[in-house]
Structure formats: C-alpha cells, structure tokens
Amino acid sequence: MIKHKNQYINREISWLSFNERVLQESADKNVPLIERLRFLGIFSNNLDEFFKVRYATVKRIVSSGKSGKSVLGGESAKDLLEEITEIVIKQQTQSLEILGDIEKELETENIFLINETEITEKQASFIKNYFIEEVSPLLMTIILNDMVGFPMLKDTAAYLAVKMVLKNQEGCKTQAKKKRFALIEIPKGIDRFVVLPKEGDKNYIIILDDLIRYCLDSIFNMFEYESISAHMIKITRDAELDIDNDLSKSFIEKISSSVEHRKISDPVRFVYDKKIGTDTLNFLKEKMDVEDTDSVIPGGRYHNRRDYMGFPSLGRKDLLYAPITPLPVKGLCLEGSLFERIAEKDFLQYTPYQTFSYIIKFLREAALDPKVKNIKITVYRLANNSQVAASLINAVKNGKQVTVQIELQARFDEQANIEYAEQLQAEGVKLIFGVRGLKVHSKICVVERQEGSRIKRYGFVSTGNFNESTARIYTDYTLFTAHDGILKELNKVFDFFETTYKIHKYKHLIVSPHYTINVFKKLIDKEIQNAKAGKEAYIKIKMNSFTSYKMVDKLYQASMAGVKIQLIIRGICCLIPGVKGMSENIEAISVVDKFLEHPRVFIFGNEGDPKVYISSSDWMTRNLDYRVEVGVPIYDKGVKQELLDTFDISWQDNVKARVFSEKHDNAYRKNKKAKVRSQFATYDYYKNKLEK
C-alpha cells in the first residue's frame, strides 16, 4: 500500500498547468511572432472550455452540498474552486503582459494594433464606411434600464457594457446625473481583426470592439449624453448535457434538445474589464444575480482572446511557422490499389508528418471497388465538408452496405454530428447511435471484400479522429492492416454497438470498458516480475492525459519494483514522478510545440521483445470505464520499429519538453546534449526513410 502525503496531482490543477505550457509558447521568443498570438488564442479557448466543463462539474459538487474529496484527490470542492480562481487570475494577468510584449514586437515589424483613440482622419473615413456597411446591420444593442428582467447572455459571447451619463434637462431640479446602461453584442459574423488600408510599409489593424467604440455616437445619437464609455464583459455557461428520458423522442431529438438547453444553462464564470466603472459593474451583477462567491474574474480590455487564433497573417510568412509538406508513407502508393499493398503487409501513417490522404484514398477505393461489399466505420469528429462522409455516401450510391457508428455526444461537436447523421441517414447509410451510458470514442474501420470464394477484410485503427482538418495540426498514428484476427475482432466491436448485452472476448484487441484496465495491469505485472527476477524491465507510454488513480497506483507499484518508466503526457498528469519510495523510477515529460501531440502509444519491454500497442484511449477514468475504446497490438516488425523510434525521438526532446515534478513549475528539460526538437526531428526521420 502506497502512503504518501502527495500521492496525486489534482486533475483540474494539472490541467491548468498544461494550459500554462500553452501560454509559455506565446511567451517564447523563438516561436514566430504571429504564431505566438495564436497560442494566446489557444490558451484562451482552452480556458473557456475548462470553465464550461471541469469548473462547472466542481461547482455542481459544491451546490450539492458534498465535499467531493473522494473524486477530487482529497481536496474539497469549495477549496478547489478558490484555488482554481486564484490560478486563473494569475494566468490571465500573465497573458495580458505577454500580449503587451507581442504588440510591441509587432510594431518593430511595422504591424500596429490601434484603438479608437489613435485613428487618423484617413482611417476614420474607412472605419465609418465599414461600420455602416458591415457592422451596423449585425449589431444587437439592448437598453437595460427599463427592462424588468435581464437579457439572456450567450455563452462566451463578448459584450460591450455601455454607460451613458445624460445631460441634465432644463428645468430639472435634481443635480444628480442620470445614467443609462446598455449592452452591445460583438457580432461573430465579422472578423474580429479589421485590417485597415496600408500606409507605406505600415500595416494597421483595429479590433472590432474598438471600431464599435469609435462609432458609439452613431448607435446612441438619440440620447443627449455628456459622456459615454464601453467596457467588455463575458459569461461562460455550464456545458453539461442533460438528456431527458422522454421515450417518445428519438436519440437525435434528445441530443438536439440538450444542446439547445445548454444555451440557457447556469453561468459558471463572469469576466469583466477591470477598468469598468464600479457603478456599471454593480448594476450588471445585481441584474444578472451574480454573487462574488461565483467565479468573478477581472480581466483586460479585450475578452474572447481565442479569436487571436485567427489573427491575420498580412502575407508575412516570415512571422509564421514554415508549412511542411506531408510526406508519403514509404511503400504505400496513392496511385495504385491500397488493398493490394495492405494485403502484403501492415503500414503506419503518422499525421501530419505523413499525408492524411491515405484514409481518404482507402475509403474512396472501397466506395468504387465492385468487390467491396461492406464498410463499417466509427465517427467522432468530422471536418466541415468532410471527404470521409462524402466517400461513405459515394459507397452507398455504388450499392455497398455502409454502417456508421456516429457519436452524437462528442463534446462541442454535437450539432455538427447531428447534421451529419441526418445527411448520412438520408443517403441510405445505416447509422448506429452508440451504447446507452457509454460514449464511443474508438477510431476503427473494417472493409469486407469478396475475393474469389472468400471474404477478405481490410481496415484501419487510429489514435485520432478521421478529420482531414485537424489532421494538419494533430499528431496521430493510423495502422492499416489486413490481419484477419484483428479485423474479425473489430467486427465484434461493431456487433457490440448493436447487441450491447453480448460481451465479446478478444485475443488481439484491447477494448474498453470491459478489458482495458485488466489487460494493461497484466502487462505491467509482467514487467514487475521481470524486474524482481533481475531482468530488464521497462514501460514507455505516450498519452494525452493520465488521471486514473488505479493506473497511477499500478505504475507506482512497478516503479517500487524497479521497472524503468518513461511517460510522455501532453496534458493532465495526476501521477507525481521522481518521489523517493514511490516513483523514483518514473520520469515524465510533456511536449507542447507547433503541433498538438495526440497519439496514445504503449510499449512494454517483454524481456527484449517489446509489446507495442496504439489506442484511442488515454488512461482516464472516462476512457477506461465509460467509453468504448479500441487498442491494437503491432505485429509488423517494421511498424513496431517506427513506433519505438518515434517514441524515442519524442523522449529525447530538450527544446519543447517540460518536466513533470512535485514543484508543478513546467520547467523546460535542459541538458548538454545536442538540441532535439522532437516534432521537427520526427519529420526528418520520415524524410530520411524515404531517401533511403
């Protein structure tokens, strides 16, 4: 039994630590300048989602009157909310300082962000015309004073809170100045950054908020005021879906209704410009029934800094990361038949270093091949105008039986998936809507092809979504295989989607929620036995997040037995490495860089013959117990070596790797070895493979 006062890192605090690593990228002067702004946008967007989901969950625990210590790693929910708010305020302050530094550096590049007080006469003419033609028709403006209730503010929409101090009317005896308050919703249908006409070599940009501030008189000219001011506010709402039990509704109707209800769910955060007048702030808090005990966070002049993800490039390629050209997979030609090549051996695709086109080509070939009879695939998140969806519809039109398991509860993609489900269903695709009480997060596909008198199967298993847009920035592995044992078991997973009471057994696959924990515990136990027998014993794991206390404890047990453990965890890590008597044989790092690290890879020493798996599953309670996940063993020696090599490249990173420790300080890994920036080194690795 492990007894240590700091046995786990709280998952919410660890997540905030991850977002701090994103913020570090925005402060890193080695990152191209406009990319730094975009990292600020990612930081802000991440924080919005954190409050919608994780903070909201903790707040519900507090509202229920429970302490939550058993599920929050020993800390009470009330104390945790206070700790989160303190950290967020500190990070927000830091982000504003970084933004200020970036804006100064932009000026040295002749890029100027101006506000409403810095507009020239020439710019004024452009702005007024732009406001009249583009902005004014989309503005939603509400006068608040005479309203009985308060308007329903949209989740994470940005608003300008306007205060007008009216002139005293003639004959009015009272000397008190009357005030009127209003709200202007910042329209989302317009770019947040308005590029003004260039003047010589100088580029000028005004944020839409300031453009509106400049035109306040055009909006409120019917009021006689002596002063007017506008400060930004924003609320974040609880994003939990409450699915009703109305048996008369279809599952799509229930999810649609829940998504609609999310728009009016309880606020969990109120952010305001810290320079807002006290009278305006108090008026808003009273009308909105916001308590100081809620997460009320003072911020800067601008909110919704997630929009910086779309900061205009202005044609300045020198201020952006140089784009990479995705490489082909060696031995797998896009011009010939993929099925013929995959029948000979397994292949590994590693996006974005290698092109995502193989998945599209595989599905298009299946759609057209007269020998293909059936296609089965899981869908979690699809791109806009998805080529994956188009290929599946094409297959139906060519007489194939197409079955799609689509997850309608993919967080924040629910509406998009509902629309795709309706489109696919209308075209004749057979849809499966998952398993009651479980999300389907697995990334699998099986194609059945008539070859002579027998059915031959082909398929792929991935660590990421079948989404050509995110494949440009998410790193993910996909295994293409014709291994009949693996593919027959993938069919069993699809059978489970439709016949949930029947639990299948698997010889090859690792499937949640029924087997994943036990299989991995057995693999860890084997390494423990080897270590105790004096044999080489090691475990290497790469995941997005690690929150399962059961698996944390199992790795502690392995560490105490002498097993050497290397962890690469991008996001949350509840395990504390390097603690004497508990985890001194565990090292853990996080790599945050140009691409979003997304693979799940599991490597076990196995007495010199490593067992290697890729999976859709992190070691989080939700993945292990409440989702359908699929992990696949790697049998092909060449593919196995690729995974071993690319893991080691990531592990050697000493440029973008941060070290997990008891200090939670996100310290960069530093050593005297030659610099290794793993994402760039991985691209070079595959480039060299092609040249050889």
VENKANOR-V13860 format. One record per backbone hydrogen bond with DSSP energy under -1.0 kcal/mol. NH is the residue of the N-H (numbers start at 1). CO is the residue of the C=O. E is the energy in kcal/mol with one decimal. If there is no record, write none. Layout:
NH;CO;E + NH;CO;E
This chain:
9;574;-2.2 + 14;10;-2.5 + 15;11;-2.2 + 16;12;-2.2 + 17;13;-1.7 + 18;14;-2.0 + 19;15;-2.4 + 20;16;-1.5 + 21;17;-1.2 + 22;18;-1.4 + 23;19;-2.0 + 24;20;-2.1 + 25;21;-1.3 + 26;22;-1.1 + 27;23;-1.1 + 28;24;-1.0 + 31;28;-1.7 + 34;319;-1.3 + 36;32;-1.9 + 37;33;-1.4 + 38;34;-1.8 + 39;35;-2.1 + 40;36;-1.7 + 41;37;-1.7 + 42;38;-2.1 + 43;39;-2.7 + 44;40;-2.1 + 45;41;-2.6 + 46;42;-2.9 + 47;43;-1.9 + 48;44;-2.1 + 49;45;-2.1 + 50;46;-2.3 + 51;47;-2.2 + 52;48;-2.1 + 53;49;-2.0 + 55;50;-2.4 + 57;53;-1.7 + 58;54;-2.1 + 59;55;-2.5 + 60;56;-1.9 + 61;57;-1.5 + 62;58;-1.9 + 63;59;-2.5 + 64;60;-1.6 + 65;62;-1.6 + 66;61;-1.4 + 72;68;-1.3 + 74;69;-2.6 + 77;67;-3.3 + 80;76;-2.3 + 81;77;-2.3 + 82;78;-1.6 + 83;79;-2.2 + 84;80;-2.9 + 85;81;-2.4 + 86;82;-2.1 + 87;83;-2.3 + 88;84;-2.9 + 89;85;-2.4 + 90;86;-1.8 + 91;87;-2.6 + 92;88;-3.0 + 93;89;-2.2 + 94;90;-2.1 + 95;91;-2.7 + 96;92;-1.9 + 97;93;-1.8 + 98;94;-2.4 + 99;95;-2.4 + 100;96;-2.1 + 101;97;-2.0 + 102;98;-2.6 + 103;99;-2.5 + 104;100;-1.7 + 105;101;-2.0 + 106;102;-2.5 + 107;103;-1.5 + 108;104;-1.0 + 109;106;-1.1 + 110;107;-1.7 + 111;106;-2.4 + 112;203;-3.0 + 114;205;-2.4 + 118;115;-1.8 + 124;120;-2.5 + 125;121;-1.5 + 126;122;-1.3 + 127;123;-2.9 + 128;124;-2.6 + 129;125;-1.8 + 130;126;-2.6 + 131;127;-2.9 + 132;128;-2.2 + 133;129;-2.5 + 134;130;-2.9 + 135;130;-1.2 + 136;131;-3.5 + 138;135;-2.0 + 139;136;-1.1 + 142;183;-2.6 + 144;181;-2.7 + 147;144;-1.8 + 156;235;-2.9 + 157;154;-1.4 + 159;233;-2.3 + 160;184;-2.8 + 161;231;-4.0 + 162;182;-3.0 + 163;229;-2.5 + 164;180;-3.0 + 165;227;-2.2 + 166;178;-2.9 + 167;224;-2.0 + 172;169;-2.0 + 180;164;-2.4 + 182;162;-2.1 + 183;142;-2.4 + 184;160;-2.1 + 185;140;-2.4 + 186;158;-2.8 + 194;206;-2.7 + 196;204;-2.7 + 199;202;-2.2 + 202;199;-2.0 + 203;110;-3.2 + 205;112;-2.8 + 206;194;-2.4 + 208;192;-3.2 + 210;207;-1.0 + 211;207;-1.9 + 212;208;-2.3 + 213;209;-2.2 + 214;210;-2.3 + 215;211;-1.0 + 216;213;-1.5 + 219;215;-1.0 + 220;216;-2.5 + 223;220;-1.9 + 225;223;-1.0 + 226;165;-3.0 + 227;165;-1.2 + 229;163;-1.9 + 231;161;-2.1 + 233;159;-2.5 + 234;271;-2.1 + 236;269;-2.1 + 238;266;-2.6 + 239;52;-2.8 + 249;246;-1.5 + 254;250;-2.1 + 255;251;-2.4 + 256;252;-2.7 + 257;253;-2.4 + 258;254;-2.1 + 259;255;-2.6 + 260;256;-2.1 + 261;257;-2.2 + 262;258;-1.6 + 263;260;-1.2 + 264;261;-1.7 + 265;262;-1.3 + 268;236;-3.6 + 269;236;-1.3 + 270;295;-2.7 + 271;234;-3.0 + 272;297;-1.8 + 273;232;-2.0 + 274;299;-2.5 + 276;273;-2.2 + 281;277;-2.6 + 282;278;-2.7 + 283;279;-2.1 + 284;280;-2.4 + 285;281;-2.7 + 286;282;-2.3 + 287;283;-2.3 + 288;284;-2.7 + 290;285;-2.4 + 294;291;-1.5 + 296;294;-1.9 + 297;270;-2.8 + 299;272;-3.8 + 307;304;-2.0 + 308;305;-1.9 + 309;306;-2.1 + 310;307;-2.0 + 311;308;-1.7 + 316;313;-2.5 + 317;315;-1.5 + 319;316;-1.7 + 320;317;-1.5 + 327;353;-3.0 + 332;329;-2.3 + 341;337;-1.3 + 342;338;-3.1 + 343;339;-2.0 + 344;341;-1.0 + 345;341;-1.5 + 347;480;-1.9 + 349;478;-2.7 + 351;476;-1.9 + 354;350;-2.1 + 355;327;-2.4 + 359;356;-1.6 + 361;357;-3.2 + 362;358;-2.6 + 363;359;-2.1 + 364;360;-2.6 + 365;361;-2.6 + 366;362;-2.1 + 367;363;-1.9 + 368;364;-1.5 + 369;365;-2.4 + 372;369;-1.4 + 373;448;-2.9 + 374;448;-1.4 + 375;401;-2.5 + 376;446;-2.7 + 377;403;-2.1 + 378;444;-2.0 + 379;405;-3.2 + 390;386;-1.8 + 391;387;-2.3 + 392;388;-1.9 + 393;389;-2.3 + 394;390;-2.3 + 395;391;-2.0 + 396;392;-1.8 + 397;393;-2.1 + 398;394;-1.0 + 399;396;-2.0 + 400;395;-2.4 + 401;373;-2.6 + 403;375;-2.9 + 404;430;-3.0 + 405;377;-2.4 + 406;432;-1.9 + 407;379;-2.3 + 410;407;-1.0 + 413;410;-2.5 + 417;413;-2.5 + 418;414;-2.3 + 419;415;-2.2 + 420;416;-2.2 + 421;417;-2.7 + 422;418;-2.4 + 423;419;-2.0 + 424;420;-3.1 + 425;421;-2.6 + 426;422;-2.0 + 427;423;-1.1 + 428;425;-1.3 + 429;424;-2.4 + 430;402;-2.7 + 432;404;-2.5 + 438;435;-2.5 + 439;626;-1.8 + 441;628;-1.7 + 442;628;-1.3 + 445;460;-1.8 + 446;376;-2.5 + 447;458;-3.5 + 448;374;-2.4 + 449;456;-2.9 + 450;371;-3.3 + 451;454;-2.8 + 454;451;-1.5 + 456;449;-3.3 + 458;447;-2.4 + 459;481;-2.0 + 460;445;-1.7 + 461;479;-1.8 + 462;443;-2.6 + 463;477;-2.4 + 467;465;-1.9 + 471;467;-1.8 + 472;469;-1.4 + 473;470;-1.7 + 474;470;-3.0 + 475;596;-2.6 + 476;351;-1.9 + 478;349;-2.1 + 479;461;-3.1 + 480;347;-2.9 + 481;459;-2.5 + 487;483;-2.4 + 488;484;-2.6 + 489;485;-1.4 + 490;486;-1.8 + 491;487;-1.8 + 492;488;-1.3 + 493;489;-1.5 + 494;490;-1.8 + 495;491;-2.3 + 496;492;-2.2 + 497;493;-1.6 + 499;495;-2.6 + 502;499;-1.6 + 510;631;-2.4 + 512;629;-1.9 + 515;511;-2.6 + 519;515;-2.7 + 520;516;-2.4 + 521;517;-2.4 + 522;518;-2.1 + 523;519;-2.0 + 524;520;-2.4 + 525;521;-2.8 + 526;522;-1.9 + 527;523;-1.4 + 528;524;-2.2 + 529;525;-2.6 + 530;526;-2.2 + 531;527;-2.5 + 532;528;-2.4 + 533;529;-1.5 + 534;531;-1.5 + 535;530;-2.8 + 539;564;-2.4 + 540;603;-2.5 + 541;566;-2.5 + 542;601;-2.7 + 543;568;-2.3 + 546;572;-2.5 + 547;619;-1.9 + 548;619;-2.2 + 552;548;-2.3 + 553;549;-2.7 + 554;550;-1.5 + 555;551;-2.1 + 556;552;-2.2 + 557;553;-2.3 + 558;554;-2.1 + 559;555;-2.7 + 560;556;-2.5 + 561;557;-1.1 + 562;559;-1.4 + 563;558;-2.5 + 564;537;-2.1 + 565;585;-2.6 + 566;539;-2.5 + 567;587;-2.3 + 568;541;-2.7 + 569;589;-2.6 + 570;543;-1.9 + 571;544;-3.4 + 574;546;-2.9 + 578;583;-2.4 + 582;579;-2.2 + 583;579;-3.3 + 586;583;-1.9 + 587;565;-2.3 + 589;567;-2.5 + 590;658;-2.3 + 592;656;-1.4 + 596;473;-3.3 + 601;542;-2.3 + 602;613;-2.5 + 603;540;-2.8 + 604;611;-2.5 + 605;538;-2.6 + 609;606;-1.5 + 611;604;-2.5 + 613;602;-2.3 + 614;632;-1.8 + 615;600;-1.7 + 616;630;-1.4 + 619;545;-1.1 + 620;618;-1.2 + 624;620;-2.4 + 625;621;-2.6 + 626;622;-1.5 + 628;439;-3.0 + 631;510;-2.6 + 632;614;-3.0 + 634;612;-2.5 + 640;636;-2.7 + 641;637;-2.3 + 642;638;-1.9 + 643;639;-2.1 + 644;640;-2.3 + 645;641;-2.9 + 646;642;-2.9 + 647;643;-2.0 + 648;644;-2.1 + 649;645;-2.2 + 650;646;-1.9 + 651;647;-2.5 + 652;648;-1.8 + 653;650;-1.3 + 654;676;-2.0 + 658;590;-2.9 + 659;667;-2.8 + 660;588;-2.4 + 664;661;-1.0 + 669;657;-3.1 + 681;677;-2.4 + 682;678;-2.6 + 683;679;-1.5 + 684;680;-1.9 + 685;681;-2.1 + 686;682;-2.0 + 687;683;-2.2 + 688;684;-2.7 + 689;685;-1.7 + 690;686;-1.8 + 691;687;-1.8 + 692;688;-2.1
